[in-house]
Amino acid sequence: MSEAVGEIELEDNVLVIRRIHVRLKLKAEESDRETATRVNGFFAEKCPVYRSLKAAIQITTELVVEPLARSS
């Protein structure tokens, strides 16, 4: 699951998106945290949306690793 927040500014009476922050939520084992963090560091460069927008909009990501629910 993920959520995104955009920051918009007024430029010449036009609303313009300046920044987007994406929070990625991943349910995973603690042992997978290192791999998920490493992948988070480079996956954007393989994303067509990111590559299309990065010159015009500052885009940042944050990875939140949530523990898997344990079954009883």
Summary of the structure (lengths in Angstrom):
residues: 72
radius of gyration: 15.7
end to end distance: 24.4
largest distance: 58.9
contacts: 142
relative contact order: 0.27
helix: 29%
strand: 49%
